[in-house]
């Protein structure tokens, strides 16, 4: 069974790698803003960032305290 320190170290390693991959991909997406190479509509840009923001919100909520399992009380 993994110790708390091993879990913490594994989290740091995995989270750093995944975060850096996401940042790299966002930078690549930013390259699509170059109008001399690409043509796009503002509506397309809004759809892209709406999808990214929704997924970011979903991921962020997983790290926050879960209050959904509370029992109802009067």
Secondary structure as UniProt FT lines:
FT   HELIX           4..30
FT   HELIX           31..33
FT   TURN            35..37
FT   HELIX           42..63
FT   TURN            68..69
//
